[in-house]
Amino acid sequence: MIKYEKFFSSLTRFMRASEIRELLKLVEKKQIISLAGGLPDPNLFPIEELAEIAKEVIKTYGKKALQYAPTKGVTVFREVLAKFVMKARGIKVSNIESLIVTSGSQQSLDIISRTLIDPGDVVLIELPSYLAAINAFKIQRPEFVGIPLDNDGLRTDILEDKLKKIKNEGKRIKFLYTVPIAHNPAGITMSTERKKHIVELAEEFDFLIVEDDVYGLLVFENVDTTPIKAFDKNGRVIYIASFSKILSPGLRLGYIIAEEPLADLFERAKQSMDLHTSSLSQFVAMEALRKGIIENNLPRIKERYRRKRDAMLNAIEENFPEGSQWSRPVGGLFVFAWAPEKIDTYKLLPKAIERGVAYVPGKPFFVDGSGSNTMRLNFSYPPEENIRKGIEILGKLLKEELSS
Ligand SMILES: *Cc1c(COP(=O)(O)O)cnc(C)c1O
């Protein structure tokens, strides 16, 4: 037997398999209602339209769509995308060189991590935050400073206090990572005041903002969804977004909008990672944008998710024990719940799985080690009937735990 470990690089120590993925392996095998995933509802993929487009793209643009492409992305696609971002999110891309197409937001996060973080640098992050972002940043061994959320999003007053302290300690702050709209996992949307405040603080304390706007177009209530980028006059915001939740995650298409010196740096990092994102995916998305497929399909997605969210919220209301709290998300894919303090959602999970329902324990989402009584519940993927059944089982289990 070869001892392969001796060949591993030291970085691999920080590449732990996602704890959630490990747990989910259990679920896939059995007939279990999973509220643990984070998948879009595949019944909402515009399959017929994309089948047409894929065929047309290969026939019409085959020589380009099947060829190598520039690292920043297919130029005509970036032009169409820039127009879409302007129309849909009010973000003006004045220079196409500041727009980079990536292989999903995950790659955007990885690029940002590798190019901006040195070990010991301060990365400001929400409590809770997106696990895949935490893991992407962790590789570079930053010092995470967690900032709590309330119903208006990130607590900028606490952020300000922490910034003063960090500055006094002489530490270097690189960036704040935030999901301002329909936060994953917390389900919270940031108020306009807070968005402005964050930009002011970034100016005052000299750090960058990484804005993950993956759910900006997936909001089903009438709330203000202006991105932080819209308040950014001096290029502090690195804006990242994705086609995963509005078209298809399988295309692996995301993008970064940042000032040109940053974009050029990101381009260099991406070059050694994958040369460029799939040309074919870019051409398919370009035609989907040109034909208005995404805009036409979005109302259907939002309507379906709104109903599923309501099914989940109603079921929680009916079944969860007293002392529980939960988010009422205006968009996105998740409800986040706080069980009464005495519940350890990690320990409870095997029991829940035994009874036929899975969720994600919330603790890994908190960089400060808190959140042991929290859980993330997905409503986009399971059918409504399973949402109701799953929550009912979970509510009953929680009540039993509390009285035991
Ligand atoms: C789903 C999700 C993404 C999308 O990631 P991709 O790599 O583009 O599929 C990004 N950020 C958050 C917070 C998400 O929930």
The ligand as an SDF file (V2000), in Angstrom:
LIG
                    3D

 15 15  0  0  0  0  0  0  0  0999 V2000
  -26.3350   29.0310   -4.8450 C   0  0  0  0  0  0  0  0  0  0  0  0
  -25.4080   30.1020   -4.4200 C   0  0  0  0  0  0  0  0  0  0  0  0
  -24.3850   30.5280   -5.2810 C   0  0  0  0  0  0  0  0  0  0  0  0
  -24.2230   29.9510   -6.6620 C   0  0  0  0  0  0  0  0  0  0  0  0
  -23.0370   29.2680   -6.8120 O   0  0  0  0  0  0  0  0  0  0  0  0
  -22.6260   28.7500   -8.2560 P   0  0  0  0  0  0  0  0  0  0  0  0
  -21.2230   28.2990   -8.0670 O   0  0  0  0  0  0  0  0  0  0  0  0
  -22.7340   29.9280   -9.1800 O   0  0  0  0  0  0  0  0  0  0  0  0
  -23.5600   27.6600   -8.6590 O   0  0  0  0  0  0  0  0  0  0  0  0
  -23.5640   31.5660   -4.8620 C   0  0  0  0  0  0  0  0  0  0  0  0
  -23.7290   32.1530   -3.6690 N   0  0  0  0  0  0  0  0  0  0  0  0
  -24.7010   31.7790   -2.8190 C   0  0  0  0  0  0  0  0  0  0  0  0
  -24.8580   32.4990   -1.5160 C   0  0  0  0  0  0  0  0  0  0  0  0
  -25.5650   30.7380   -3.1690 C   0  0  0  0  0  0  0  0  0  0  0  0
  -26.5280   30.3680   -2.3160 O   0  0  0  0  0  0  0  0  0  0  0  0
  1  2  1  0
  2  3  1  0
  2 14  2  0
  3  4  1  0
  3 10  2  0
  4  5  1  0
  5  6  1  0
  6  7  2  0
  6  8  1  0
  6  9  1  0
 10 11  1  0
 11 12  2  0
 12 13  1  0
 12 14  1  0
 14 15  1  0
M  END
$$$$
